[in-house]
Amino acid sequence: MLLKIYRVITILGTPIISIYLYYRRFIGKEDKNRHDERIGISKIPKPNGFLFWVHAASIGESLSVISLIENLLKNCPNSYLMITTGTITSAKILKDRLPDRAFHQYVPVDKPSYVSRFIEHWRPDVALWTESEFWPNVIFATHKAEIPLLLLNGRISDKSYAKWQIAPSLMKDILNCFNVCFGQSEEDVLRLKKLGAPKAKNLGNLKFSVPPLPVDAQCLDELQSQIRNRPLWLAASTHYLEEDMITNIHRKLKNIHKDILTIIVPRQVNRGEKISRLLEKKNIPYALRSRNNPITPSTQIYIADTMGELGLFFSLSDIVFMGKSLVPHGGQNPLEPLKLGCAVVHGPYMTNFRWICEEMKKYGCSIEVRTIVECSESICQLINKIPERKKMIQKGNKFIDSQSEVVSLVTGEILTTLDSKYGPT
């Protein structure tokens, strides 16, 4: 019943959907040159051969399946793979990261006619859905077309779990479309089963298979020559409410380490100018990367407000505070700094990465702080106690290695499912 109501709403809402897409194009959130893909029309033909279809919502989900994509294509040499996402930034990143025989398309908006055009054109042999973006019309159309459908790295957050319990019959119908659901953790598997998944299991978390973020070696050398031997720490992917807190932490650290350098990489790079005005009010000398300001001996805070350079700054500083965690916004991915040899500090609000953070505590490769004072004290200890910092980084490496088999395990399960339907691919 709820599905029928949803379908009617998406059909009758065509004018609103059109206005919404136009508005997104106007503000630069839709690709003007590939708008037709969002209404189910593609300009390229389906390749001749077995076609995997992977759907990932955005950048994080896309990167988490790159190694899996490579593994599937390696195991199935006569196959092709299409990955769909809904954002321009993910499309740009995938253009440089996808292997041969893999290509990107934008996912159609969840309207029945758009979805039907998409399915009829591509006729994929299997659909691999990632994490938790459940679009009812797309999922039901895929299932109706008798295309095997698997959920990869399924994640049911507290918010999503509460939301889907409001409409349990719809969620149960959606999950019944999946041949099998692979949860990121045992908690996710339990929630998937409670919401109606007939078959769910945990093989590990595909986020562990994401390659380390890229690092420009020349830029790294330049920055290291500017910093020399100064003590430093990095506040990564900060939320705007945290940046004032970071300046207070910086001042506490400066009372102990007179030449401390704090680096801020804001989650939204366009916030660089606003952060600079905050620092001017507080009379804190700063440099802004978007202006090509160098780091001088008088620079106290360096604002790295550029796109795609987070890996560079993880390589520059081995002490990292992960943002969006001192405020209740779910945190940012702590695996990224671990993979580049960092000791990680984070706040209490890491709900988007709860299982990962719980395991990091068990391994001893992270420190959770709840206040500005705790954060400054923890960072100070990491600066002062180099042997302990190195041990913490080594424990982080062991934690990453603990999930090294996840891609092989998930690949095996996918191929087993396909063999039961098609025979060896």
C-alpha positions as a printed Julia matrix, in Angstrom:
425×3 Matrix{Float64}:
  0.0     0.0     0.0
  2.74    2.45    0.97
  4.66    1.62   -2.2
  1.58    2.41   -4.33
  1.16    5.73   -2.54
  4.86    6.5    -3.06
  4.63    5.65   -6.76
  1.56    7.88   -7.2
  3.33   10.75   -5.43
  6.4    10.44   -7.66
  4.23   10.32  -10.79
  2.01   13.26   -9.81
  5.05   15.16   -8.6
  6.62   15.36  -12.08
  6.41   19.19  -12.26
  8.03   19.49   -8.82
 10.76   17.0    -9.79
 11.48   19.01  -12.96
 11.7    22.26  -11.0
 13.93   20.58   -8.42
 16.34   19.31  -11.09
 16.38   22.71  -12.78
 17.19   24.39   -9.47
 20.03   21.93   -8.81
 21.45   22.66  -12.28
 21.17   26.38  -11.57
 23.19   26.14   -8.33
 25.76   23.82   -9.91
 24.76   20.54   -8.24
 23.72   18.82  -11.48
 25.81   18.15  -14.6
 24.29   20.3   -17.34
 25.92   18.22  -20.08
 24.54   14.93  -18.74
 21.11   16.0   -17.52
 19.37   13.32  -19.61
 20.92   10.58  -17.49
 18.93   11.83  -14.5
 15.71   11.15  -16.42
 16.82    7.69  -17.53
 18.23    8.55  -20.98
 21.8     7.61  -21.85
 23.88    8.72  -24.83
 26.1     5.64  -24.8
 25.12    2.06  -25.74
 25.2    -0.91  -23.44
 28.48   -2.84  -23.88
 28.34   -6.36  -25.29
 28.98   -8.71  -22.41
 28.05   -9.37  -18.81
 27.22   -6.08  -17.06
 27.66   -5.41  -13.35
 25.76   -2.42  -12.02
 27.02   -0.83   -8.79
 25.11    2.04   -7.2
 26.88    4.3    -4.7
 25.28    7.45   -3.34
 28.28    9.77   -3.32
 32.06   10.06   -2.88
 32.55    7.94    0.24
 30.45    5.04   -1.0
 32.06    5.25   -4.45
 35.61    5.03   -3.12
 34.7     2.13   -0.84
 33.91   -0.1    -3.84
 36.88    0.73   -6.12
 38.91   -2.29   -5.01
 35.82   -4.49   -5.28
 35.21   -3.23   -8.84
 38.78   -4.08   -9.8
 38.43   -7.53   -8.26
 35.14   -8.3   -10.02
 36.49   -7.29  -13.42
 39.66   -9.29  -12.82
 37.65  -12.4   -11.95
 35.24  -11.88  -14.88
 37.43  -10.89  -17.87
 34.53  -10.72  -20.34
 32.44   -8.41  -18.19
 31.85   -4.67  -17.87
 30.83   -2.56  -14.9
 28.66    0.52  -14.63
 28.67    2.56  -11.43
 25.93    5.1   -10.77
 26.01    8.01   -8.34
 23.99   11.18   -7.87
 26.64   13.87   -7.41
 29.0    15.78   -9.7
 31.95   15.47   -7.3
 31.71   11.68   -7.22
 31.53   11.57  -11.03
 34.72   13.66  -11.3
 36.63   11.48   -8.86
 35.47    8.24  -10.47
 36.58    9.45  -13.9
 40.2     9.22  -12.71
 39.85    6.16  -10.46
 37.83    3.62  -12.48
 39.71    0.76  -14.18
 39.29   -0.34  -17.81
 35.85   -1.77  -18.65
 34.22    0.34  -15.93
 32.26    3.55  -16.55
 30.04    6.03  -14.73
 26.43    7.08  -15.21
 24.19    9.28  -13.11
 21.43    7.4   -11.33
 17.95    8.32  -12.57
 15.66   10.27  -10.26
 13.31    7.83   -8.49
 10.33    8.32  -10.81
  8.81    5.19  -12.44
  9.13    6.33  -16.07
 12.74    7.48  -15.61
 13.66    4.24  -13.86
 11.97    2.09  -16.54
 13.94    3.82  -19.31
 17.17    3.26  -17.4
 16.51   -0.46  -16.75
 15.34   -1.12  -20.32
 18.42    0.53  -21.81
 21.08   -1.06  -19.62
 19.51   -4.43  -18.7
 22.27   -5.13  -16.13
 22.94   -8.74  -15.16
 23.35   -7.95  -11.46
 22.79   -4.88   -9.27
 25.04   -4.17   -6.29
 23.57   -1.53   -3.98
 25.8     0.15   -1.39
 25.16    1.3     2.17
 21.71    2.78    2.86
 20.32    4.84   -0.02
 17.1     2.91   -0.66
 15.17    4.34   -3.63
 11.91    2.3    -3.74
 11.07    2.68   -7.45
 14.61    1.81   -8.6
 14.84   -1.19   -6.29
 11.41   -2.59   -7.11
 11.93   -2.11  -10.87
 15.27   -3.95  -10.65
 13.68   -6.81   -8.72
 10.71   -6.97  -11.12
 13.15   -7.3   -14.03
 14.55  -10.42  -12.29
 17.97   -8.84  -11.86
 19.82  -10.26   -8.81
 20.12   -7.5    -6.24
 22.69   -7.48   -3.43
 23.22   -4.91   -0.69
 26.9    -4.22   -0.03
 28.33   -2.57    3.08
 24.8    -2.01    4.36
 24.59    0.57    7.09
 21.51    1.38    9.16
 22.25    4.45   11.28
 20.27    5.32   14.4
 18.4     7.96   12.42
 17.62    5.61    9.52
 16.57    2.82   11.87
 14.11    5.11   13.62
 12.81    6.45   10.3
 12.18    3.04    8.75
 10.36    1.82   11.85
  7.71    4.43   11.03
  7.04    2.6     7.74
  8.07   -1.0     8.53
  6.01   -2.65    5.79
  7.64   -0.53    3.06
 11.14   -1.24    4.36
 10.38   -4.96    4.63
  9.17   -5.0     1.02
 12.32   -3.16   -0.09
 14.67   -5.53    1.75
 12.82   -8.57    0.38
 13.99   -7.49   -3.09
 17.61   -8.26   -2.13
 19.02  -11.75   -2.61
 21.37  -11.07    0.3
 22.34   -8.07    2.43
 25.93   -7.65    3.63
 26.1    -5.36    6.67
 29.13   -3.31    7.67
 28.95   -4.66   11.22
 27.07   -7.2    13.3
 24.87   -4.36   14.58
 23.93   -3.42   11.0
 23.15   -7.07   10.23
 20.91   -7.28   13.29
 19.05   -4.12   12.27
 18.65   -5.31    8.69
 17.11   -8.55    9.94
 14.79   -6.72   12.32
 13.67   -4.48    9.45
 12.84   -7.52    7.32
 15.91   -8.66    5.4
 15.44  -12.41    4.74
 19.19  -13.03    4.47
 21.87  -10.82    6.01
 25.46  -11.42    7.06
 28.65   -9.56    7.94
 31.83  -10.17    5.93
 33.63   -6.99    7.02
 33.61   -3.34    6.03
 34.53   -2.37    2.47
 35.69    1.06    3.65
 38.88   -0.67    4.78
 39.69   -1.5     1.16
 39.75    2.14    0.01
 43.28    3.03   -1.16
 45.06    5.77    0.83
 44.22    9.31   -0.24
 46.57   10.66   -2.95
 49.56   12.76   -1.93
 51.47   15.24   -4.09
 55.09   14.51   -3.15
 56.37   17.89   -4.4
 53.81   19.83   -2.35
 54.64   17.7     0.68
 58.35   18.54    0.36
 57.58   22.24    0.0
 55.4    22.34    3.09
 57.87   20.31    5.15
 60.66   22.74    4.22
 58.48   25.65    5.4
 57.52   24.0     8.69
 60.95   22.56    9.5
 60.92   21.02   12.99
 57.94   22.83   14.46
 55.44   20.74   16.45
 52.16   20.54   14.59
 48.74   18.93   14.56
 45.89   18.76   12.07
 42.18   19.42   12.55
 40.65   17.61    9.56
 37.21   18.02    7.96
 36.05   20.44   10.6
 32.44   21.57   10.98
 31.92   25.33   11.11
 30.83   25.13   14.77
 34.15   23.46   15.66
 36.51   26.02   14.17
 36.21   28.43   17.08
 36.92   25.45   19.38
 40.06   24.65   17.36
 41.39   28.18   17.91
 40.88   27.75   21.68
 42.68   24.4    21.6
 45.49   26.07   19.65
 45.9    28.75   22.33
 46.08   26.15   25.09
 48.76   24.26   23.16
 50.68   27.47   22.52
 51.03   28.0    26.27
 53.21   24.87   26.31
 54.67   24.79   22.78
 55.46   28.37   21.77
 56.08   27.48   18.12
 53.06   25.15   17.66
 51.5    25.07   14.19
 47.82   24.2    13.84
 46.49   23.17   10.43
 42.76   23.38    9.73
 41.23   21.58    6.75
 37.55   22.63    6.77
 34.95   20.15    5.57
 33.64   22.86    3.25
 36.58   24.44    1.44
 34.65   27.64    0.72
 34.8    28.41    4.44
 38.44   29.48    4.24
 37.69   33.2     4.14
 35.25   32.97    7.08
 37.82   31.12    9.16
 40.4    33.76    8.3
 38.07   36.52    9.55
 37.58   34.57   12.79
 41.36   34.42   13.26
 41.74   38.12   12.5
 39.25   38.94   15.27
 41.29   36.82   17.66
 44.61   38.32   16.48
 45.99   34.92   15.52
 48.5    35.04   12.62
 47.42   32.71    9.83
 48.11   31.68    6.24
 45.51   30.7     3.67
 46.37   27.98    1.16
 43.82   29.19   -1.42
 45.78   32.48   -1.55
 49.08   30.59   -1.91
 50.28   32.05    1.4
 53.46   30.29    2.59
 53.87   29.0     6.13
 56.31   31.37    7.85
 57.78   31.23   11.38
 55.07   33.7    12.46
 52.19   31.59   11.07
 50.24   30.02   13.9
 47.31   28.52   11.99
 47.4    27.33    8.39
 44.0    27.1     6.68
 44.09   24.42    3.97
 40.97   25.46    2.07
 41.61   23.53   -1.14
 39.88   20.53   -2.72
 41.41   17.06   -2.86
 44.48   17.65   -0.68
 43.45   15.97    2.56
 45.89   13.11    1.94
 48.69   15.67    1.67
 47.94   17.01    5.14
 47.51   13.56    6.69
 51.04   12.88    5.4
 52.3    16.18    6.78
 51.03   15.69   10.35
 50.86   12.36   12.17
 48.58   13.84   14.87
 45.03   14.28   13.57
 41.77   15.41   15.11
 38.79   14.25   13.03
 36.11   16.91   12.68
 32.32   16.89   12.96
 32.8    14.94   16.18
 32.9    17.63   18.89
 29.47   18.64   17.61
 26.62   16.14   17.06
 27.05   15.66   13.3
 28.23   12.05   13.06
 31.97   12.5    12.54
 34.24   11.91    9.56
 35.99    8.78    8.31
 38.86    7.96   10.74
 40.25    5.26    8.45
 41.66    7.88    6.05
 44.27    9.23    8.5
 45.03    5.73    9.82
 46.01    4.61    6.33
 48.55    7.43    6.09
 50.17    6.71    9.45
 48.4     9.05   11.86
 47.45    8.93   15.52
 43.75    9.82   15.63
 41.83   11.94   18.12
 38.07   12.41   17.82
 35.1    13.72   19.75
 32.18   11.73   21.19
 29.85   12.23   18.22
 31.08    9.57   15.77
 27.73    7.86   15.14
 28.4     7.5    11.39
 31.48    5.41   12.23
 30.44    3.93   15.57
 31.63    0.35   14.99
 34.94    1.54   13.51
 35.57    3.82   16.49
 34.68    1.08   18.98
 37.19   -1.24   17.3
 39.82    1.52   17.17
 39.52    1.9    20.95
 40.0    -1.86   21.39
 43.13   -1.72   19.23
 44.38    1.38   21.05
 44.81    3.48   17.91
 42.51    6.39   18.8
 41.71    8.75   21.64
 38.18    9.97   22.33
 37.84   13.43   23.87
 34.73   15.24   25.05
 35.9    18.77   25.75
 38.33   21.38   24.49
 40.51   20.79   27.55
 40.62   17.01   26.96
 41.44   17.55   23.29
 44.3    19.95   24.0
 45.71   17.64   26.71
 45.58   14.59   24.43
 47.25   16.39   21.54
 49.91   17.75   23.89
 50.68   14.24   25.14
 50.96   12.95   21.58
 53.39   15.76   20.75
 55.5    15.16   23.85
 55.54   11.36   23.96
 56.91   10.31   20.58
 57.4     6.57   21.42
 53.78    6.29   22.57
 52.6     8.08   19.43
 54.55    5.66   17.26
 53.04    2.66   19.11
 49.58    4.12   18.54
 50.28    4.45   14.82
 51.53    0.83   14.67
 48.31   -0.32   16.33
 46.4     1.62   13.66
 48.22   -0.33   10.97
 47.24   -3.61   12.65
 43.63   -2.47   12.78
 43.6    -1.71    9.05
 45.21   -5.1     8.32
 42.5    -6.87   10.36
 40.02   -6.3     7.51
 42.36   -7.06    4.62
 40.29  -10.01    3.36
 36.95   -8.21    3.04
 37.15   -7.55   -0.74
 37.98  -11.19   -1.51
 35.16  -12.42    0.74
 32.55  -10.1    -0.77
 33.73  -10.9    -4.31
 33.37  -14.61   -3.6
 29.82  -14.19   -2.28
 28.8   -12.12   -5.31
 30.2   -14.66   -7.76
 28.53  -17.53   -5.86
 25.18  -15.74   -6.14
 25.68  -15.19   -9.86
 26.78  -18.8   -10.46
 23.51  -20.0    -8.98
 21.58  -17.92  -11.54
 23.77  -17.8   -14.65
 26.47  -20.41  -14.16
 30.16  -19.33  -14.22
 30.43  -15.7   -15.44
